Amino acid sequence: MGTEKTMNPFGVELIRQIRALDQFGNWSKVSDEELLIKKYVKTKDELKSVPVIADIDEMMINDIKMIYKAIALSFERQTGVVCNVIMEMSHEGFGRCAVLTDRICIVDKYFKDAHRFSFRTLDALFDEGDKNLARAISIYEQYKPCTEQQG
Amino acid sequence: MGTEKTMNPFGVELIRQIRALDQFGNWSKVSDEELLIKKYVKTKDELKSVPVIADIDEMMINDIKMIYKAIALSFERQTGVVCNVIMEMSHEGFGRCAVLTDRICIVDKYFKDAHRFSFRTLDALFDEGDKNLARAISIYEQYKPCTEQQG
């Protein structure tokens, strides 16, 4: 738990989700940092061993979705506005993920070669979360005035 | 082609898509009306023969998605604004479909038991298209003022 100091709120949300879904305790003996590295960090050398064309498995799709769920949850925590994640992914690893509050799309991300989806460092993962969250909040602020009219 | 008189623009768009994707000409000898009925219309009696709990197949997911693609295309034709369909569907037939223009979610539809997804009459299908299209345009109009700010 000593590693949580370097984690940003997004990282904490992400690890909380992974732990919550770990119903058989597979990861119970792995530290938070190790677990995130295992799931999301690949060095350049490791990436070389991943084929360029390959099928993506359900587990990896879920792992990617969890990043956006964590962003959605962090957004909810900061703004009090409910949002949802919707993700479409072909088995070749082409897809799209959107986070929606009622009518506003606050995160919109396209994937190709999603089976190679990874970050070079843990900090890059955290930055991605922070960047998306900040952008989500600014988009929400921009569109919010329009939500207040009748729809 | 005599049937097209009763078809609304949404129906024309839908049939156009089905024909465009019919690369092996499976449906080339079936009339537009028959084809739409085959794909989307089930009478109450026919519906009784569909199991309540079942898996949904890829083809049916695509057929459902095509309805929303046709709505998206009709929207584009009317407003000149590009939009996209994103659909997530579990193999049990639970899912969600959203049509997005840049940041605005103009159609948001949830499914359960999607393997039973059907309309009682062809007119009900056309009404669904018209209703969604009208709602999409009104939502777009509502949120449009906010898109003009910088984002």
Interface residues (C-beta under 8 A of the other chain):
Chain A: N84 I86 M87 E88 R96 A98 L100 D102 R103 I104 C105 I106 D108 S138 I139 Q142 Y143 K144 P145 C146 T147 Q149 G151
Chain B: N84 I86 M87 E88 R96 A98 L100 D102 R103 I104 C105 I106 D108 S138 I139 Q142 Y143 K144 P145 C146 T147 Q149 G151
